Structures are given as structure tokens and as C-alpha cells.
Amino acid sequence: NFLVPWADYRPIEYEAPHIARGGAAWIDPADPNEIEFNRSFPDVDRTSHTGAYVVGIDGRPKNPMGRTGMVGRGLLGRWGP
């Protein structure tokens, strides 16, 4: 839960090399501030089945289930659900 303070929490940043290179139409922009979260669009659904999710001050959506130990686009190439 992100509402519970955890001063020692230091998640690792991970982005797969093929995501960082970009080029594929399905890969989100590197800057999450370019994306409108919690909305559905014809080409991508940015909503979550758990309801609206929080977007941090850095523009990155927070996992609605809580901390995972990792931040970034990982292998999936998308920010958020």
C-alpha cells in the first residue's frame, strides 16, 4: 500500500533494452507525462479493472495493488494497465 510510509523503500528501475530503443507502435513514450491515464481510447485502454489508479508526481502510474520492488516499463513497454 502506497499510503503506508516506507522510508527504506528503494525499488529498482528496469526497462528492457528493446523497450528503451523504442520504434514499435505499441511502446509507450519514455515520458509518462505524455499519456492520459484512467481513460479508454480506441487504440489502448488505460483503465484498470480495480478502478481509478493513482498517478505519482513523476507522472508514473502506481500499481493499484501496491509496491512491487520495481519501477519503469519493464518488459511490457506500457506505463500502467
mmCIF file of the N, C-alpha and C atoms, coordinates in Angstrom:
data_MODEL
# 
_entry.id   MODEL 
# 
loop_
_atom_site.group_PDB 
_atom_site.id 
_atom_site.type_symbol 
_atom_site.label_atom_id 
_atom_site.label_alt_id 
_atom_site.label_comp_id 
_atom_site.label_asym_id 
_atom_site.label_entity_id 
_atom_site.label_seq_id 
_atom_site.pdbx_PDB_ins_code 
_atom_site.Cartn_x 
_atom_site.Cartn_y 
_atom_site.Cartn_z 
_atom_site.occupancy 
_atom_site.B_iso_or_equiv 
_atom_site.pdbx_formal_charge 
_atom_site.auth_seq_id 
_atom_site.auth_comp_id 
_atom_site.auth_asym_id 
_atom_site.auth_atom_id 
_atom_site.pdbx_PDB_model_num 
ATOM 1   N N  . ASN A 1 1  ? 0.850   -1.171 0.000   1.00 0.00 ? 1  ASN A N  1 
ATOM 2   C CA . ASN A 1 1  ? 0.000   0.000  0.000   1.00 0.00 ? 1  ASN A CA 1 
ATOM 3   C C  . ASN A 1 1  ? 0.898   1.237  0.000   1.00 0.00 ? 1  ASN A C  1 
ATOM 4   N N  . PHE A 1 2  ? 0.660   2.139  -0.922  1.00 0.00 ? 2  PHE A N  1 
ATOM 5   C CA . PHE A 1 2  ? 1.481   3.342  -1.032  1.00 0.00 ? 2  PHE A CA 1 
ATOM 6   C C  . PHE A 1 2  ? 1.163   4.371  0.040   1.00 0.00 ? 2  PHE A C  1 
ATOM 7   N N  . LEU A 1 3  ? 0.058   4.201  0.744   1.00 0.00 ? 3  LEU A N  1 
ATOM 8   C CA . LEU A 1 3  ? -0.296  5.145  1.799   1.00 0.00 ? 3  LEU A CA 1 
ATOM 9   C C  . LEU A 1 3  ? 0.501   4.906  3.077   1.00 0.00 ? 3  LEU A C  1 
ATOM 10  N N  . VAL A 1 4  ? 1.072   3.731  3.195   1.00 0.00 ? 4  VAL A N  1 
ATOM 11  C CA . VAL A 1 4  ? 1.889   3.399  4.365   1.00 0.00 ? 4  VAL A CA 1 
ATOM 12  C C  . VAL A 1 4  ? 3.318   3.860  4.104   1.00 0.00 ? 4  VAL A C  1 
ATOM 13  N N  . PRO A 1 5  ? 3.847   4.760  4.925   1.00 0.00 ? 5  PRO A N  1 
ATOM 14  C CA . PRO A 1 5  ? 5.217   5.230  4.718   1.00 0.00 ? 5  PRO A CA 1 
ATOM 15  C C  . PRO A 1 5  ? 6.227   4.088  4.822   1.00 0.00 ? 5  PRO A C  1 
ATOM 16  N N  . TRP A 1 6  ? 7.241   4.128  3.971   1.00 0.00 ? 6  TRP A N  1 
ATOM 17  C CA . TRP A 1 6  ? 8.315   3.137  3.992   1.00 0.00 ? 6  TRP A CA 1 
ATOM 18  C C  . TRP A 1 6  ? 9.582   3.857  3.544   1.00 0.00 ? 6  TRP A C  1 
ATOM 19  N N  . ALA A 1 7  ? 10.263  4.462  4.508   1.00 0.00 ? 7  ALA A N  1 
ATOM 20  C CA . ALA A 1 7  ? 11.430  5.301  4.220   1.00 0.00 ? 7  ALA A CA 1 
ATOM 21  C C  . ALA A 1 7  ? 12.548  4.540  3.506   1.00 0.00 ? 7  ALA A C  1 
ATOM 22  N N  . ASP A 1 8  ? 12.695  3.253  3.766   1.00 0.00 ? 8  ASP A N  1 
ATOM 23  C CA . ASP A 1 8  ? 13.773  2.462  3.166   1.00 0.00 ? 8  ASP A CA 1 
ATOM 24  C C  . ASP A 1 8  ? 13.409  1.831  1.826   1.00 0.00 ? 8  ASP A C  1 
ATOM 25  N N  . TYR A 1 9  ? 12.227  2.111  1.314   1.00 0.00 ? 9  TYR A N  1 
ATOM 26  C CA . TYR A 1 9  ? 11.798  1.504  0.051   1.00 0.00 ? 9  TYR A CA 1 
ATOM 27  C C  . TYR A 1 9  ? 12.581  2.112  -1.104  1.00 0.00 ? 9  TYR A C  1 
ATOM 28  N N  . ARG A 1 10 ? 13.325  1.289  -1.819  1.00 0.00 ? 10 ARG A N  1 
ATOM 29  C CA . ARG A 1 10 ? 14.131  1.716  -2.963  1.00 0.00 ? 10 ARG A CA 1 
ATOM 30  C C  . ARG A 1 10 ? 13.917  0.733  -4.112  1.00 0.00 ? 10 ARG A C  1 
ATOM 31  N N  . PRO A 1 11 ? 12.843  0.894  -4.882  1.00 0.00 ? 11 PRO A N  1 
ATOM 32  C CA . PRO A 1 11 ? 12.601  -0.047 -5.981  1.00 0.00 ? 11 PRO A CA 1 
ATOM 33  C C  . PRO A 1 11 ? 13.660  0.104  -7.071  1.00 0.00 ? 11 PRO A C  1 
ATOM 34  N N  . ILE A 1 12 ? 13.928  -0.992 -7.764  1.00 0.00 ? 12 ILE A N  1 
ATOM 35  C CA . ILE A 1 12 ? 14.883  -0.919 -8.872  1.00 0.00 ? 12 ILE A CA 1 
ATOM 36  C C  . ILE A 1 12 ? 14.172  -0.380 -10.112 1.00 0.00 ? 12 ILE A C  1 
ATOM 37  N N  . GLU A 1 13 ? 14.895  0.354  -10.907 1.00 0.00 ? 13 GLU A N  1 
ATOM 38  C CA . GLU A 1 13 ? 14.392  0.867  -12.191 1.00 0.00 ? 13 GLU A CA 1 
ATOM 39  C C  . GLU A 1 13 ? 14.752  -0.167 -13.241 1.00 0.00 ? 13 GLU A C  1 
ATOM 40  N N  . TYR A 1 14 ? 13.750  -0.622 -13.994 1.00 0.00 ? 14 TYR A N  1 
ATOM 41  C CA . TYR A 1 14 ? 14.052  -1.588 -15.053 1.00 0.00 ? 14 TYR A CA 1 
ATOM 42  C C  . TYR A 1 14 ? 13.269  -1.271 -16.313 1.00 0.00 ? 14 TYR A C  1 
ATOM 43  N N  . GLU A 1 15 ? 13.985  -1.310 -17.410 1.00 0.00 ? 15 GLU A N  1 
ATOM 44  C CA . GLU A 1 15 ? 13.388  -1.157 -18.726 1.00 0.00 ? 15 GLU A CA 1 
ATOM 45  C C  . GLU A 1 15 ? 14.195  -2.044 -19.670 1.00 0.00 ? 15 GLU A C  1 
ATOM 46  N N  . ALA A 1 16 ? 13.536  -2.990 -20.292 1.00 0.00 ? 16 ALA A N  1 
ATOM 47  C CA . ALA A 1 16 ? 14.214  -3.912 -21.199 1.00 0.00 ? 16 ALA A CA 1 
ATOM 48  C C  . ALA A 1 16 ? 14.858  -3.137 -22.351 1.00 0.00 ? 16 ALA A C  1 
ATOM 49  N N  . PRO A 1 17 ? 16.008  -3.579 -22.825 1.00 0.00 ? 17 PRO A N  1 
ATOM 50  C CA . PRO A 1 17 ? 16.698  -2.872 -23.909 1.00 0.00 ? 17 PRO A CA 1 
ATOM 51  C C  . PRO A 1 17 ? 15.830  -2.649 -25.144 1.00 0.00 ? 17 PRO A C  1 
ATOM 52  N N  . HIS A 1 18 ? 15.015  -3.641 -25.517 1.00 0.00 ? 18 HIS A N  1 
ATOM 53  C CA . HIS A 1 18 ? 14.187  -3.467 -26.720 1.00 0.00 ? 18 HIS A CA 1 
ATOM 54  C C  . HIS A 1 18 ? 13.094  -2.423 -26.497 1.00 0.00 ? 18 HIS A C  1 
ATOM 55  N N  . ILE A 1 19 ? 12.693  -2.194 -25.244 1.00 0.00 ? 19 ILE A N  1 
ATOM 56  C CA . ILE A 1 19 ? 11.720  -1.144 -24.933 1.00 0.00 ? 19 ILE A CA 1 
ATOM 57  C C  . ILE A 1 19 ? 12.406  0.212  -24.988 1.00 0.00 ? 19 ILE A C  1 
ATOM 58  N N  . ALA A 1 20 ? 13.578  0.303  -24.402 1.00 0.00 ? 20 ALA A N  1 
ATOM 59  C CA . ALA A 1 20 ? 14.327  1.566  -24.383 1.00 0.00 ? 20 ALA A CA 1 
ATOM 60  C C  . ALA A 1 20 ? 14.650  2.061  -25.798 1.00 0.00 ? 20 ALA A C  1 
ATOM 61  N N  . ARG A 1 21 ? 14.903  1.130  -26.719 1.00 0.00 ? 21 ARG A N  1 
ATOM 62  C CA . ARG A 1 21 ? 15.187  1.515  -28.113 1.00 0.00 ? 21 ARG A CA 1 
ATOM 63  C C  . ARG A 1 21 ? 13.960  2.091  -28.798 1.00 0.00 ? 21 ARG A C  1 
ATOM 64  N N  . GLY A 1 22 ? 12.766  1.640  -28.379 1.00 0.00 ? 22 GLY A N  1 
ATOM 65  C CA . GLY A 1 22 ? 11.533  2.129  -28.991 1.00 0.00 ? 22 GLY A CA 1 
ATOM 66  C C  . GLY A 1 22 ? 11.364  1.636  -30.410 1.00 0.00 ? 22 GLY A C  1 
ATOM 67  N N  . GLY A 1 23 ? 10.611  2.394  -31.180 1.00 0.00 ? 23 GLY A N  1 
ATOM 68  C CA . GLY A 1 23 ? 10.428  2.056  -32.583 1.00 0.00 ? 23 GLY A CA 1 
ATOM 69  C C  . GLY A 1 23 ? 9.137   1.326  -32.895 1.00 0.00 ? 23 GLY A C  1 
ATOM 70  N N  . ALA A 1 24 ? 8.643   0.512  -31.971 1.00 0.00 ? 24 ALA A N  1 
ATOM 71  C CA . ALA A 1 24 ? 7.393   -0.211 -32.217 1.00 0.00 ? 24 ALA A CA 1 
ATOM 72  C C  . ALA A 1 24 ? 6.208   0.674  -31.814 1.00 0.00 ? 24 ALA A C  1 
ATOM 73  N N  . ALA A 1 25 ? 5.150   0.598  -32.580 1.00 0.00 ? 25 ALA A N  1 
ATOM 74  C CA . ALA A 1 25 ? 3.974   1.439  -32.335 1.00 0.00 ? 25 ALA A CA 1 
ATOM 75  C C  . ALA A 1 25 ? 3.334   1.183  -30.973 1.00 0.00 ? 25 ALA A C  1 
ATOM 76  N N  . TRP A 1 26 ? 3.466   -0.026 -30.437 1.00 0.00 ? 26 TRP A N  1 
ATOM 77  C CA . TRP A 1 26 ? 2.810   -0.363 -29.172 1.00 0.00 ? 26 TRP A CA 1 
ATOM 78  C C  . TRP A 1 26 ? 3.596   0.075  -27.944 1.00 0.00 ? 26 TRP A C  1 
ATOM 79  N N  . ILE A 1 27 ? 4.827   0.556  -28.109 1.00 0.00 ? 27 ILE A N  1 
ATOM 80  C CA . ILE A 1 27 ? 5.636   1.002  -26.975 1.00 0.00 ? 27 ILE A CA 1 
ATOM 81  C C  . ILE A 1 27 ? 5.256   2.429  -26.602 1.00 0.00 ? 27 ILE A C  1 
ATOM 82  N N  . ASP A 1 28 ? 4.940   2.624  -25.310 1.00 0.00 ? 28 ASP A N  1 
ATOM 83  C CA . ASP A 1 28 ? 4.594   3.960  -24.821 1.00 0.00 ? 28 ASP A CA 1 
ATOM 84  C C  . ASP A 1 28 ? 5.790   4.892  -24.882 1.00 0.00 ? 28 ASP A C  1 
ATOM 85  N N  . PRO A 1 29 ? 5.524   6.206  -24.939 1.00 0.00 ? 29 PRO A N  1 
ATOM 86  C CA . PRO A 1 29 ? 6.625   7.169  -24.884 1.00 0.00 ? 29 PRO A CA 1 
ATOM 87  C C  . PRO A 1 29 ? 7.405   7.018  -23.571 1.00 0.00 ? 29 PRO A C  1 
ATOM 88  N N  . ALA A 1 30 ? 8.680   7.344  -23.592 1.00 0.00 ? 30 ALA A N  1 
ATOM 89  C CA . ALA A 1 30 ? 9.514   7.240  -22.396 1.00 0.00 ? 30 ALA A CA 1 
ATOM 90  C C  . ALA A 1 30 ? 9.027   8.171  -21.286 1.00 0.00 ? 30 ALA A C  1 
ATOM 91  N N  . ASP A 1 31 ? 8.445   9.302  -21.652 1.00 0.00 ? 31 ASP A N  1 
ATOM 92  C CA . ASP A 1 31 ? 7.936   10.261 -20.663 1.00 0.00 ? 31 ASP A CA 1 
ATOM 93  C C  . ASP A 1 31 ? 6.458   9.970  -20.396 1.00 0.00 ? 31 ASP A C  1 
ATOM 94  N N  . PRO A 1 32 ? 6.126   9.458  -19.200 1.00 0.00 ? 32 PRO A N  1 
ATOM 95  C CA . PRO A 1 32 ? 4.736   9.130  -18.906 1.00 0.00 ? 32 PRO A CA 1 
ATOM 96  C C  . PRO A 1 32 ? 3.827   10.355 -18.833 1.00 0.00 ? 32 PRO A C  1 
ATOM 97  N N  . ASN A 1 33 ? 4.404   11.550 -18.736 1.00 0.00 ? 33 ASN A N  1 
ATOM 98  C CA . ASN A 1 33 ? 3.590   12.766 -18.693 1.00 0.00 ? 33 ASN A CA 1 
ATOM 99  C C  . ASN A 1 33 ? 2.903   13.046 -20.033 1.00 0.00 ? 33 ASN A C  1 
ATOM 100 N N  . GLU A 1 34 ? 3.296   12.323 -21.074 1.00 0.00 ? 34 GLU A N  1 
ATOM 101 C CA . GLU A 1 34 ? 2.669   12.479 -22.389 1.00 0.00 ? 34 GLU A CA 1 
ATOM 102 C C  . GLU A 1 34 ? 1.393   11.641 -22.523 1.00 0.00 ? 34 GLU A C  1 
ATOM 103 N N  . ILE A 1 35 ? 1.038   10.910 -21.469 1.00 0.00 ? 35 ILE A N  1 
ATOM 104 C CA . ILE A 1 35 ? -0.071  9.954  -21.534 1.00 0.00 ? 35 ILE A CA 1 
ATOM 105 C C  . ILE A 1 35 ? -1.207  10.376 -20.611 1.00 0.00 ? 35 ILE A C  1 
ATOM 106 N N  . GLU A 1 36 ? -2.442  10.187 -21.065 1.00 0.00 ? 36 GLU A N  1 
ATOM 107 C CA . GLU A 1 36 ? -3.618  10.409 -20.218 1.00 0.00 ? 36 GLU A CA 1 
ATOM 108 C C  . GLU A 1 36 ? -4.020  9.070  -19.623 1.00 0.00 ? 36 GLU A C  1 
ATOM 109 N N  . PHE A 1 37 ? -3.867  8.932  -18.312 1.00 0.00 ? 37 PHE A N  1 
ATOM 110 C CA . PHE A 1 37 ? -4.197  7.685  -17.642 1.00 0.00 ? 37 PHE A CA 1 
ATOM 111 C C  . PHE A 1 37 ? -5.648  7.687  -17.168 1.00 0.00 ? 37 PHE A C  1 
ATOM 112 N N  . ASN A 1 38 ? -6.141  6.511  -16.806 1.00 0.00 ? 38 ASN A N  1 
ATOM 113 C CA . ASN A 1 38 ? -7.505  6.303  -16.307 1.00 0.00 ? 38 ASN A CA 1 
ATOM 114 C C  . ASN A 1 38 ? -8.569  6.635  -17.352 1.00 0.00 ? 38 ASN A C  1 
ATOM 115 N N  . ARG A 1 39 ? -8.230  6.460  -18.618 1.00 0.00 ? 39 ARG A N  1 
ATOM 116 C CA . ARG A 1 39 ? -9.171  6.683  -19.722 1.00 0.00 ? 39 ARG A CA 1 
ATOM 117 C C  . ARG A 1 39 ? -9.012  5.578  -20.742 1.00 0.00 ? 39 ARG A C  1 
ATOM 118 N N  . SER A 1 40 ? -10.053 5.367  -21.497 1.00 0.00 ? 40 SER A N  1 
ATOM 119 C CA . SER A 1 40 ? -10.014 4.379  -22.572 1.00 0.00 ? 40 SER A CA 1 
ATOM 120 C C  . SER A 1 40 ? -10.011 5.110  -23.909 1.00 0.00 ? 40 SER A C  1 
ATOM 121 N N  . PHE A 1 41 ? -9.167  4.643  -24.802 1.00 0.00 ? 41 PHE A N  1 
ATOM 122 C CA . PHE A 1 41 ? -9.052  5.222  -26.138 1.00 0.00 ? 41 PHE A CA 1 
ATOM 123 C C  . PHE A 1 41 ? -9.282  4.107  -27.156 1.00 0.00 ? 41 PHE A C  1 
ATOM 124 N N  . PRO A 1 42 ? -9.582  4.448  -28.410 1.00 0.00 ? 42 PRO A N  1 
ATOM 125 C CA . PRO A 1 42 ? -9.818  3.393  -29.411 1.00 0.00 ? 42 PRO A CA 1 
ATOM 126 C C  . PRO A 1 42 ? -8.644  2.419  -29.575 1.00 0.00 ? 42 PRO A C  1 
ATOM 127 N N  . ASP A 1 43 ? -7.417  2.909  -29.436 1.00 0.00 ? 43 ASP A N  1 
ATOM 128 C CA . ASP A 1 43 ? -6.262  2.039  -29.668 1.00 0.00 ? 43 ASP A CA 1 
ATOM 129 C C  . ASP A 1 43 ? -5.664  1.441  -28.390 1.00 0.00 ? 43 ASP A C  1 
ATOM 130 N N  . VAL A 1 44 ? -6.018  1.973  -27.210 1.00 0.00 ? 44 VAL A N  1 
ATOM 131 C CA . VAL A 1 44 ? -5.493  1.439  -25.940 1.00 0.00 ? 44 VAL A CA 1 
ATOM 132 C C  . VAL A 1 44 ? -6.433  1.808  -24.790 1.00 0.00 ? 44 VAL A C  1 
ATOM 133 N N  . ASP A 1 45 ? -6.635  0.847  -23.904 1.00 0.00 ? 45 ASP A N  1 
ATOM 134 C CA . ASP A 1 45 ? -7.478  1.067  -22.724 1.00 0.00 ? 45 ASP A CA 1 
ATOM 135 C C  . ASP A 1 45 ? -6.569  1.345  -21.536 1.00 0.00 ? 45 ASP A C  1 
ATOM 136 N N  . ARG A 1 46 ? -6.621  2.541  -21.009 1.00 0.00 ? 46 ARG A N  1 
ATOM 137 C CA . ARG A 1 46 ? -5.770  2.951  -19.888 1.00 0.00 ? 46 ARG A CA 1 
ATOM 138 C C  . ARG A 1 46 ? -6.509  2.886  -18.559 1.00 0.00 ? 46 ARG A C  1 
ATOM 139 N N  . THR A 1 47 ? -7.576  2.114  -18.494 1.00 0.00 ? 47 THR A N  1 
ATOM 140 C CA . THR A 1 47 ? -8.305  1.940  -17.245 1.00 0.00 ? 47 THR A CA 1 
ATOM 141 C C  . THR A 1 47 ? -7.884  0.626  -16.597 1.00 0.00 ? 47 THR A C  1 
ATOM 142 N N  . SER A 1 48 ? -8.217  0.480  -15.320 1.00 0.00 ? 48 SER A N  1 
ATOM 143 C CA . SER A 1 48 ? -7.906  -0.740 -14.576 1.00 0.00 ? 48 SER A CA 1 
ATOM 144 C C  . SER A 1 48 ? -9.198  -1.365 -14.083 1.00 0.00 ? 48 SER A C  1 
ATOM 145 N N  . HIS A 1 49 ? -9.252  -2.691 -14.047 1.00 0.00 ? 49 HIS A N  1 
ATOM 146 C CA . HIS A 1 49 ? -10.450 -3.360 -13.544 1.00 0.00 ? 49 HIS A CA 1 
ATOM 147 C C  . HIS A 1 49 ? -10.625 -3.138 -12.044 1.00 0.00 ? 49 HIS A C  1 
ATOM 148 N N  . THR A 1 50 ? -9.585  -2.607 -11.372 1.00 0.00 ? 50 THR A N  1 
ATOM 149 C CA . THR A 1 50 ? -9.687  -2.333 -9.937  1.00 0.00 ? 50 THR A CA 1 
ATOM 150 C C  . THR A 1 50 ? -10.206 -0.927 -9.667  1.00 0.00 ? 50 THR A C  1 
ATOM 151 N N  . GLY A 1 51 ? -10.415 -0.134 -10.706 1.00 0.00 ? 51 GLY A N  1 
ATOM 152 C CA . GLY A 1 51 ? -10.874 1.245  -10.548 1.00 0.00 ? 51 GLY A CA 1 
ATOM 153 C C  . GLY A 1 51 ? -9.761  2.218  -10.902 1.00 0.00 ? 51 GLY A C  1 
ATOM 154 N N  . ALA A 1 52 ? -10.015 3.492  -10.639 1.00 0.00 ? 52 ALA A N  1 
ATOM 155 C CA . ALA A 1 52 ? -9.015  4.522  -10.953 1.00 0.00 ? 52 ALA A CA 1 
ATOM 156 C C  . ALA A 1 52 ? -7.764  4.294  -10.129 1.00 0.00 ? 52 ALA A C  1 
ATOM 157 N N  . TYR A 1 53 ? -6.620  4.498  -10.738 1.00 0.00 ? 53 TYR A N  1 
ATOM 158 C CA . TYR A 1 53 ? -5.350  4.326  -10.035 1.00 0.00 ? 53 TYR A CA 1 
ATOM 159 C C  . TYR A 1 53 ? -4.661  5.669  -9.902  1.00 0.00 ? 53 TYR A C  1 
ATOM 160 N N  . VAL A 1 54 ? -3.744  5.744  -8.956  1.00 0.00 ? 54 VAL A N  1 
ATOM 161 C CA . VAL A 1 54 ? -3.031  6.976  -8.634  1.00 0.00 ? 54 VAL A CA 1 
ATOM 162 C C  . VAL A 1 54 ? -1.868  7.162  -9.606  1.00 0.00 ? 54 VAL A C  1 
ATOM 163 N N  . VAL A 1 55 ? -1.681  8.396  -10.028 1.00 0.00 ? 55 VAL A N  1 
ATOM 164 C CA . VAL A 1 55 ? -0.522  8.757  -10.836 1.00 0.00 ? 55 VAL A CA 1 
ATOM 165 C C  . VAL A 1 55 ? 0.363   9.619  -9.946  1.00 0.00 ? 55 VAL A C  1 
ATOM 166 N N  . GLY A 1 56 ? 1.624   9.223  -9.787  1.00 0.00 ? 56 GLY A N  1 
ATOM 167 C CA . GLY A 1 56 ? 2.545   9.936  -8.909  1.00 0.00 ? 56 GLY A CA 1 
ATOM 168 C C  . GLY A 1 56 ? 2.958   11.279 -9.456  1.00 0.00 ? 56 GLY A C  1 
ATOM 169 N N  . ILE A 1 57 ? 3.658   12.040 -8.636  1.00 0.00 ? 57 ILE A N  1 
ATOM 170 C CA . ILE A 1 57 ? 4.106   13.372 -9.057  1.00 0.00 ? 57 ILE A CA 1 
ATOM 171 C C  . ILE A 1 57 ? 5.112   13.297 -10.202 1.00 0.00 ? 57 ILE A C  1 
ATOM 172 N N  . ASP A 1 58 ? 5.707   12.117 -10.390 1.00 0.00 ? 58 ASP A N  1 
ATOM 173 C CA . ASP A 1 58 ? 6.636   11.919 -11.506 1.00 0.00 ? 58 ASP A CA 1 
ATOM 174 C C  . ASP A 1 58 ? 5.910   11.550 -12.803 1.00 0.00 ? 58 ASP A C  1 
ATOM 175 N N  . GLY A 1 59 ? 4.563   11.484 -12.746 1.00 0.00 ? 59 GLY A N  1 
ATOM 176 C CA . GLY A 1 59 ? 3.772   11.152 -13.930 1.00 0.00 ? 59 GLY A CA 1 
ATOM 177 C C  . GLY A 1 59 ? 3.582   9.666  -14.142 1.00 0.00 ? 59 GLY A C  1 
ATOM 178 N N  . ARG A 1 60 ? 4.216   8.849  -13.322 1.00 0.00 ? 60 ARG A N  1 
ATOM 179 C CA . ARG A 1 60 ? 4.112   7.398  -13.468 1.00 0.00 ? 60 ARG A CA 1 
ATOM 180 C C  . ARG A 1 60 ? 2.917   6.864  -12.688 1.00 0.00 ? 60 ARG A C  1 
ATOM 181 N N  . PRO A 1 61 ? 2.139   5.994  -13.322 1.00 0.00 ? 61 PRO A N  1 
ATOM 182 C CA . PRO A 1 61 ? 1.027   5.390  -12.585 1.00 0.00 ? 61 PRO A CA 1 
ATOM 183 C C  . PRO A 1 61 ? 1.552   4.434  -11.525 1.00 0.00 ? 61 PRO A C  1 
ATOM 184 N N  . LYS A 1 62 ? 0.856   4.393  -10.404 1.00 0.00 ? 62 LYS A N  1 
ATOM 185 C CA . LYS A 1 62 ? 1.235   3.481  -9.326  1.00 0.00 ? 62 LYS A CA 1 
ATOM 186 C C  . LYS A 1 62 ? 0.405   2.212  -9.421  1.00 0.00 ? 62 LYS A C  1 
ATOM 187 N N  . ASN A 1 63 ? 1.036   1.087  -9.149  1.00 0.00 ? 63 ASN A N  1 
ATOM 188 C CA . ASN A 1 63 ? 0.336   -0.191 -9.180  1.00 0.00 ? 63 ASN A CA 1 
ATOM 189 C C  . ASN A 1 63 ? -0.798  -0.162 -8.161  1.00 0.00 ? 63 ASN A C  1 
ATOM 190 N N  . PRO A 1 64 ? -2.035  -0.398 -8.580  1.00 0.00 ? 64 PRO A N  1 
ATOM 191 C CA . PRO A 1 64 ? -3.156  -0.329 -7.629  1.00 0.00 ? 64 PRO A CA 1 
ATOM 192 C C  . PRO A 1 64 ? -3.098  -1.391 -6.537  1.00 0.00 ? 64 PRO A C  1 
ATOM 193 N N  . MET A 1 65 ? -2.272  -2.411 -6.719  1.00 0.00 ? 65 MET A N  1 
ATOM 194 C CA . MET A 1 65 ? -2.150  -3.463 -5.716  1.00 0.00 ? 65 MET A CA 1 
ATOM 195 C C  . MET A 1 65 ? -1.021  -3.190 -4.730  1.00 0.00 ? 65 MET A C  1 
ATOM 196 N N  . GLY A 1 66 ? -0.236  -2.143 -4.959  1.00 0.00 ? 66 GLY A N  1 
ATOM 197 C CA . GLY A 1 66 ? 0.825   -1.791 -4.026  1.00 0.00 ? 66 GLY A CA 1 
ATOM 198 C C  . GLY A 1 66 ? 2.212   -1.915 -4.624  1.00 0.00 ? 66 GLY A C  1 
ATOM 199 N N  . ARG A 1 67 ? 3.189   -1.833 -3.754  1.00 0.00 ? 67 ARG A N  1 
ATOM 200 C CA . ARG A 1 67 ? 4.592   -1.858 -4.176  1.00 0.00 ? 67 ARG A CA 1 
ATOM 201 C C  . ARG A 1 67 ? 4.995   -3.214 -4.734  1.00 0.00 ? 67 ARG A C  1 
ATOM 202 N N  . THR A 1 68 ? 5.864   -3.181 -5.737  1.00 0.00 ? 68 THR A N  1 
ATOM 203 C CA . THR A 1 68 ? 6.329   -4.427 -6.353  1.00 0.00 ? 68 THR A CA 1 
ATOM 204 C C  . THR A 1 68 ? 7.843   -4.594 -6.269  1.00 0.00 ? 68 THR A C  1 
ATOM 205 N N  . GLY A 1 69 ? 8.554   -3.530 -5.917  1.00 0.00 ? 69 GLY A N  1 
ATOM 206 C CA . GLY A 1 69 ? 10.014  -3.595 -5.875  1.00 0.00 ? 69 GLY A CA 1 
ATOM 207 C C  . GLY A 1 69 ? 10.668  -3.170 -7.174  1.00 0.00 ? 69 GLY A C  1 
ATOM 208 N N  . MET A 1 70 ? 9.860   -2.786 -8.170  1.00 0.00 ? 70 MET A N  1 
ATOM 209 C CA . MET A 1 70 ? 10.382  -2.371 -9.468  1.00 0.00 ? 70 MET A CA 1 
ATOM 210 C C  . MET A 1 70 ? 9.577   -1.184 -9.984  1.00 0.00 ? 70 MET A C  1 
ATOM 211 N N  . VAL A 1 71 ? 10.246  -0.274 -10.661 1.00 0.00 ? 71 VAL A N  1 
ATOM 212 C CA . VAL A 1 71 ? 9.572   0.828  -11.357 1.00 0.00 ? 71 VAL A CA 1 
ATOM 213 C C  . VAL A 1 71 ? 10.073  0.851  -12.795 1.00 0.00 ? 71 VAL A C  1 
ATOM 214 N N  . GLY A 1 72 ? 9.312   1.455  -13.664 1.00 0.00 ? 72 GLY A N  1 
ATOM 215 C CA . GLY A 1 72 ? 9.694   1.524  -15.073 1.00 0.00 ? 72 GLY A CA 1 
ATOM 216 C C  . GLY A 1 72 ? 8.748   0.694  -15.927 1.00 0.00 ? 72 GLY A C  1 
ATOM 217 N N  . ARG A 1 73 ? 8.999   0.672  -17.214 1.00 0.00 ? 73 ARG A N  1 
ATOM 218 C CA . ARG A 1 73 ? 8.137   -0.055 -18.141 1.00 0.00 ? 73 ARG A CA 1 
ATOM 219 C C  . ARG A 1 73 ? 8.449   -1.541 -18.218 1.00 0.00 ? 73 ARG A C  1 
ATOM 220 N N  . GLY A 1 74 ? 9.565   -1.956 -17.661 1.00 0.00 ? 74 GLY A N  1 
ATOM 221 C CA . GLY A 1 74 ? 9.899   -3.375 -17.629 1.00 0.00 ? 74 GLY A CA 1 
ATOM 222 C C  . GLY A 1 74 ? 9.987   -3.993 -19.018 1.00 0.00 ? 74 GLY A C  1 
ATOM 223 N N  . LEU A 1 75 ? 9.385   -5.162 -19.168 1.00 0.00 ? 75 LEU A N  1 
ATOM 224 C CA . LEU A 1 75 ? 9.348   -5.869 -20.451 1.00 0.00 ? 75 LEU A CA 1 
ATOM 225 C C  . LEU A 1 75 ? 8.125   -5.505 -21.281 1.00 0.00 ? 75 LEU A C  1 
ATOM 226 N N  . LEU A 1 76 ? 7.145   -4.873 -20.651 1.00 0.00 ? 76 LEU A N  1 
ATOM 227 C CA . LEU A 1 76 ? 5.844   -4.699 -21.298 1.00 0.00 ? 76 LEU A CA 1 
ATOM 228 C C  . LEU A 1 76 ? 5.753   -3.502 -22.231 1.00 0.00 ? 76 LEU A C  1 
ATOM 229 N N  . GLY A 1 77 ? 6.545   -2.478 -21.994 1.00 0.00 ? 77 GLY A N  1 
ATOM 230 C CA . GLY A 1 77 ? 6.536   -1.340 -22.895 1.00 0.00 ? 77 GLY A CA 1 
ATOM 231 C C  . GLY A 1 77 ? 5.421   -0.350 -22.687 1.00 0.00 ? 77 GLY A C  1 
ATOM 232 N N  . ARG A 1 78 ? 4.586   -0.573 -21.691 1.00 0.00 ? 78 ARG A N  1 
ATOM 233 C CA . ARG A 1 78 ? 3.483   0.348  -21.403 1.00 0.00 ? 78 ARG A CA 1 
ATOM 234 C C  . ARG A 1 78 ? 3.572   0.834  -19.968 1.00 0.00 ? 78 ARG A C  1 
ATOM 235 N N  . TRP A 1 79 ? 3.150   2.063  -19.765 1.00 0.00 ? 79 TRP A N  1 
ATOM 236 C CA . TRP A 1 79 ? 3.005   2.588  -18.415 1.00 0.00 ? 79 TRP A CA 1 
ATOM 237 C C  . TRP A 1 79 ? 1.595   2.238  -17.950 1.00 0.00 ? 79 TRP A C  1 
ATOM 238 N N  . GLY A 1 80 ? 1.488   1.651  -16.802 1.00 0.00 ? 80 GLY A N  1 
ATOM 239 C CA . GLY A 1 80 ? 0.167   1.370  -16.236 1.00 0.00 ? 80 GLY A CA 1 
ATOM 240 C C  . GLY A 1 80 ? -0.526  0.187  -16.882 1.00 0.00 ? 80 GLY A C  1 
ATOM 241 N N  . PRO A 1 81 ? -1.801  0.023  -16.553 1.00 0.00 ? 81 PRO A N  1 
ATOM 242 C CA . PRO A 1 81 ? -2.541  -1.150 -17.054 1.00 0.00 ? 81 PRO A CA 1 
ATOM 243 C C  . PRO A 1 81 ? -2.654  -1.157 -18.568 1.00 0.00 ? 81 PRO A C  1 
# 
